[in-house]
């Protein structure tokens, strides 16, 4: 995440708002993270577990910006 390279709290909050401020996606992104952190292999095969993990990560990438440059992110406002 790009937040650690910013110098002021305002820059950090502005960047986070741009990255996660879309009200439609915020709750979905949160849910995807929740599922990722709770995901366990249990008695699934490795390919089955990997497929589920990869599916969640792919879904997360669809909902999040892939830009990491702070200036570019602020330009999206």
C-alpha positions in Angstrom: 0.0 0.0 0.0 1.2 3.5 -0.9 0.2 5.1 2.4 3.5 4.5 4.2 5.4 6.8 1.7 3.1 9.8 2.3 4.3 12.6 4.7 1.2 14.1 6.2 -2.0 12.6 7.8 -4.1 14.6 5.2 -2.2 13.0 2.3 -2.7 9.6 3.9 -6.5 10.1 4.5 -7.0 11.5 1.0 -5.2 8.6 -0.6 -7.1 6.0 1.5 -10.3 7.8 0.6 -9.5 7.6 -3.1 -8.5 3.9 -2.8 -11.4 2.7 -0.6 -13.9 5.5 -0.6 -16.2 4.1 -3.1 -19.2 3.3 -1.0 -20.4 0.5 -3.3 -17.1 -1.4 -3.2 -16.0 -0.8 0.4 -18.3 -3.4 2.0 -17.5 -5.9 -0.7 -13.7 -5.4 -0.4 -14.1 -5.8 3.4 -16.0 -9.0 3.0 -13.4 -10.4 0.5 -10.6 -9.6 3.0 -12.7 -11.3 5.8 -13.0 -14.4 3.7 -9.3 -14.4 2.8 -8.3 -14.2 6.4 -10.7 -17.0 7.4 -9.8 -19.3 4.6 -8.4 -22.6 5.6 -7.3 -25.6 3.7 -9.0 -28.1 6.1 -9.6 -31.3 4.0 -9.5 -29.7 0.6 -6.9 -30.8 -1.9 -4.0 -28.3 -2.6 -5.4 -27.5 -6.1 -8.9 -27.0 -4.7 -7.7 -24.7 -1.9 -5.4 -22.8 -4.3 -8.3 -22.3 -6.7 -10.5 -20.9 -3.9 -7.7 -18.6 -2.7 -6.9 -17.4 -6.2 -10.6 -16.7 -6.9 -10.8 -14.5 -3.8 -7.6 -12.6 -4.7 -8.8 -12.1 -8.3 -12.1 -10.8 -7.0 -10.3 -8.4 -4.7 -8.2 -7.1 -7.5 -11.3 -6.3 -9.5 -12.6 -4.1 -6.8 -9.3 -2.3 -5.9 -7.2 0.2 -7.8 -3.9 -1.2 -8.9 -2.2 2.2 -9.0 0.3 2.8 -6.2 1.6 6.2 -7.1 0.1 8.7 -4.6 0.0 11.6 -7.0 -1.9 9.5 -9.6 -4.3 8.4 -6.9 -5.0 12.0 -5.8 -5.6 12.8 -9.5 -8.6 10.4 -9.5 -10.7 12.6 -7.3 
